Each structure stands twice: as structure tokens, then as C-alpha cells.
């Protein structure tokens, strides 16, 4: 396992003998400095500066349920947690989908503020459906600044090996090193590239690195959270993580998170029998939610009328209208992407897709409905306390923590609060 704490002073080129000379010069209060003593002082200054540039690595494991830690006991992940910080749980924002949550982690904003309110939704002004990665070519989708843009603006070199919407440019800024997303890229190749970045010369090495891994999420969807396939995917990732950490020969700060958990699905809701999409009513089916966008008052009234004909069953879904969405959803801002009506499915139900396919398991439900959707938070390194536990918290609070570690000036007008995670810092 790699050392993730501070190394001894001699790692900066200062030996115990150097320290003795330096201490002696201080004790005798001499004002005559030899060239050797000046060199020693310079080395100490360089050492201090190098600590300030300890790389920060943010890794996301898509679909890794909090319960997987106790159920499958991945040894390297648990070792990282036991030697650092472990949260009781990381709470996803609503909806518990991949893109909204990854953007909340990296912007510190709720989805209604950063703009990505689902994996699939509609934009009234653009008259377009959102698709994964759409912000690369249309900047209006993403309405908050991600951390990689702030890092680069503050002369902090950043590197991304996949992250939702990492190809988007805000104010013309993107990460210095940025790998375009390719789903089939093996996890080992992703880890190897991060190692390559860490081994770059100091003037080229990124100080902030992000990585994203999706194999466990894919196994969960296809086979369910209790399957041997999920177990195998976790074992494989954990081994690669252990190998990765063992190859790091310098202090690093690592934050390991997931975006959401996974829960079983068994039934679909045949909503098409009651709701008709037309030119005046746009329906975006995200599986766990239906977002309804009415283009005028008449269309909105028609939609409400159609909904009255649907069978009332509180065990399958609930209906919510704009300005009356549940408070914890934080869908309080009217915007071009905010729907007029949301039908919110309740596990184990989903809204039927056009092809009728129902996966073994999914996510996206209201996080308050089931603990299955809880995610993970693990932190380890010189910036963090050791053997420290913290209670569950919402993922918007990770952003101000990362800002603090990177020594970026405090970012105003974000939803996340540094005070939530400040206790985990040394």
C-alpha cells in the first residue's frame, strides 16, 4: 500500500545532519551564514512548498452502494478507509442519477443550479433533449463552474480520466490533460494513465487529478446488487486500486467516492396508456421519473386531466407539480430545464421504456426512499485525519473541501458548506 501521509524531511533532500547544522545556527543566533547553511534553509523552504503541491486525486466508482463495503469487504478500499476517513454514508442529490450527482460533487451545487437535472431531460429554450455529454458542444446545458475550470483559472494543473461532462468548456477553460470518454476503456488503463501523470516532471505534473470507473455500475444494472457479477467487479476494481496505490512512491491526497447506490427493479408502469406526448406536451422518461413540460397553459391543463385517469397507487409512483416539489429535492428554481410536473417512481417500479426493457436493478429514485441508494466517501492522505469517522452527509459538501485542499480562494454562492467536512482535515 502506498504511503499517503507526509514523508520524512529527508525526502526533500534534507538529512538529519543538515537539520543539526541548521538547529545549531539558530541556537547560537549567529548572523554569519555559510553557503552550506543557506542551501539548507533553501531546501527547507522547497520542502515546505512541495508539501503544498501534494497531488489531490478524486476517484469516482459509479454505482458503488455504501452497503457493498460491509457486504463484499474490498480489502484495499477498507484499508484506505481505516487509515484515513470514512463516512457513514454519502447521500446523493435528487435524482440519484449518474450525471446530476457527478456534477453536484464537482460544482458544489444542486442539480437545479448546475443545470443537469437528470440523465435525460428537456430544455425549453434550446428545444432539445439532453443527452449524456451534451455540454461539450452546447455550453447552455451546464450552468455552474466545475472544479477543473476553477483549478486551471488559479494556475493549478488538472487532469481528468473521464468524468461526466468533463469535455465541457466554461469560459473557454478545460483541464490541461483530458481524456475523451470511451466506455470500453479497461480500468487498468485508466489507473496506469493516472500513474503516468503522477510521474511527470514537477513543472508538468497535475496537482488535481480526477478518475471515473463504471464497471460496478454496469454489473449492478445487468445482474442486480447481490449478484456474483457485482462481487467479481468489486474484487477486480479493488485489486487494481491496491496495485495503483502500491506504485505511488510519494504522498498524495485521495478522495474516493461513488455517485449513488443500486436497488432491485421488478415492475414497470405502463404510463403511455394514459399520457400522450405531442407538440405541446413534452415527456422525458428517465426511468425512475417522468418529466412533463407543457408549452402553454392549455397543454398543462390537458396533462393534469390525463393524470387523473391514471390508476391511483401510492406504492408505484407519486405526482408532484412545479412550485410544490418536495423541499429536499431542491427543485425550487424556475429554469428552462425545470419540468411542470414530475411523476416519481417508487422502488421496485420504473416507468416503461419504448422497448419495454426492464433492467435487474437501477438508481435515480428519491434517495430518501431507500438506503440502497447511499454512496461512499473515503479520504486518505496528509490533509486528512487518520482512523476518523464522520456521519452521513450530502455530496454537495465535497466541493468546498476540495477547494480548501487545493488552496483555491473560497468560492461564493455554492450550496455546499466547508463546515460540514472541516472536522476531517488535520
Secondary structure, 3 states (H helix, E strand, C coil): CCCCCCCCHHHHCCCHHHHHHHHHHHHCCCCCCCHHHHHHHHHHHHHHHHHHCCCEEEEEECCCCCHHHHHHCCHHHHHHHHCCEEECCEECCCCCCHHHHHHHHHHCCCHHHHCCCCCCCEECCCCEECCCCHHHCCHHHCCCCCHHHHHHHCCCCEEEECCCCCCCCECCECCCEEECCCCCCCHHHHHHHHHHHHCCCCCCCCCEEEEEECHHHHHHHHHCCCCHHHHHHHHHHHHHHHHHHHCCCCCCEEEEECCCCCEECCEEECHHHCCCCECCEEEEECCCEEEEEECCHHHHHHHHHHHHCCCCCCCCEEEEECCCCCHHHCCCCCCCCCCCEEEEECCCEEECCCCCCCCCEECCCCHHHCHHHCECEEEECCCECCCEEECCEEHHHHHHHHHHHCCCCCCCCCCCCHHHHHHHEC
